Amino acid sequence: MNRRRCAVLTEAASLGLKAPDLQPGELGLWLCKSQDPEELTGSLSESELTRMQLLAPGAGRRNFATGHLLMAHAVQSQGPGLWVSQRCHRCGRQGHGQPTVVSSGRRAGWWVSLSRSSSICAVALASAPVGVDVELVDRVSAADIAHVLTDREWGAASHPALCPGDLAARLWCVKEALGKAKGCGLEGAERLDMLDVVDEASRRPESWVHWRGWSLMIFDGRDSHIGALAVRGGPLHVRVLRLS
């Protein structure tokens, strides 16, 4: 563990990553372009390294290595003894699945979420359940995500002449971010009609919109990407840290 902690600090410094201490009521959002995976493997666990090597060389490996370094560095920088543990709620195995911030083997008072898409990685960290998703707009169509859309959402997203062409990507991002924050993934997403809240969030970019006890936000991920945040409870001040 100490070796990995040192590797995280060294590799993060080599990329110029910053992770200031978050204050109560703040949410940290890190956005980073994917880096060369061969330079970042020291911070990966054995299971993470195995998973990365199963991916085809190229963008997949770059996203994986960068995203996990970004997440580890964000968490580790908030205090001594903090680390990220992953466990899949479906198969019960560790090493993948939803990340949990732990200290001495117990859940700490932080929540973290990771998203990887194309050439962009995003990490969100907060003192309340949080989820983040970022997507390349052109890679998300209504047909691709039909399984998570209500009939009303499908009617709007499948008619770009009547609605914004990136509506499908916005709907997907918001549902993904919310599912991550809840810890249930996309289970039941097809029953949640979020067309109105996505429309409101789209008209108020990078501003919080309230929905059933959650705060939601759509943000510009740059480089033709779009992203969404979900956090339980009231809105938090978002500190955005970008690394080009």
Secondary structure, DSSP 8 states (H G I E B T S, - for coil): -HHHHHHHHHHHHHHT-------TTEEEEEEEE---GGGSGGGS-HHHHHHHHTS-TTHHHHHHHHHHHHHHHHHHTTSTTEEEEEE-TTT--BSSSEEEEEETTEE-S-EEEEEEETTEEEEEEESS-EEEEEEEGGG--TTTTGGG--HHHHHHHT-TTTS-TTHHHHHHHHHHHHHHHHTSTTTTGGG---HHHHHHHHHSTTS-EEETTEEEEEEEEETTEEEEEEEESS--EEEEEEE-
